[in-house]
Amino acid sequence: MVLREKAAGRVEAANLPRPEPGPGQIRVKVAACGVCRTDLHVVDGELPEPKLPIVPGHEIVGTVDALGEGVESFSPGQRVGVPWLGFSCGACGYCTSGRENLCGAARYTGYQIDGGYADYCVADARYSFALPEGYSDSEAAPLLCAGLIGHRAYRMAGDAKRLGVYGFGAAAHIMIQVALWEGREVYGFTRPGDDEAQAFARALGATWAGASGEAPPQELDAAIIFAPVGALVPEALRRTARGGVVVCAGIHMSDIPSFPYRILWEERQIRSVANLTRRDAEDFLALAPKVPVKTHVSDYPLAEANRALDDLRQGRLQGAAVLRP
């Protein structure tokens, strides 16, 4: 399924040649690919410079089908996961200081590198990962972005005892399980009137769930904003205690409105999350089965990618959508 034009809003079925792995690459026979909100940002034109045409998808689970020259880290038939970060230069100051997620030459799966809305894809073996046992292919797919980015955002929230989560989708439903396992309290915020999402948050163990404009029963020590809504930043600041942090976890967000300095004062912080590192992947994929994180997924045939994207766009999902070739 291919995005042919910028901001087309939908993908199209296409018959493409089976890709051949180059040096250092693996070819993956795709078994499942998660549908991420970043895919929506690519398809809807909110991320400005996709390779066109592009095959979206960066929560890829499959088996190694062929090895490029020099690959020794994987073997044919091995199950593998391919995430958003597909390449970094390895030489710049960011890469050499453990911040390859900020590399200016980085390339991303499903954005500049053809991704997993397909029967086959190729990936750099250095940016691909063995997956934990105990997860089906569909269940493993959301771990590769909702899990990795969600956990990076969660770590940036520090040791907050009371954690607010704005936007209770795929990332939040994974992150809450880690937070509860570590003894935190989680307060879930959804679109006003989304009773199903609020019930889902409570079923997963949230201390409280309500609409994004409501005041929680306790002041928050930190908040994570997964929803791409800039107006939630001052809203979260108003609910956050002195010295707390508001983490903006998305790759795209609508403009943040002006707000009074008073709600930022007292050493509150705002920070963003950008991409992921390979260390993030190694750490979270080792952690997930210990919790154990359980993903809630809805499968769609690959040919129905547009229906899955629209269900995500309209907030009709509980958990994550996954495409199956």
Buried (B, 14 or more C-beta within 10 A) or exposed (E): BBBEEBEBBBBEEEEEEEBEBEEBBBBBBBBBBBBBBBBBBBBBBBBEEBBEBBBBBBBBBBBBBBBBEEBEBBEEEBBBBBBBBBBBBEEBEBBEEEBBBBBEEBBBBBBBBBBBBBBBBBBBBBBBBEBBEEBBBBBBBBBBBBBBBBBBBBBBBBEBEBBBBBBBBBBBBBBBBBBBBEEBBBBBBBBEEBEBBBBBBEEBBBBBBBBBEBEBEBBBBBBBBBBBBBBBBBBBBBBBBEEBBBBBBBBBBEEBEEBEEEBBEEEBBBEBBEBBBBEBBEBBBEBBBEBEBBBBBBBBEBEBBBEBBBBBBEBEBBBBBBBBB
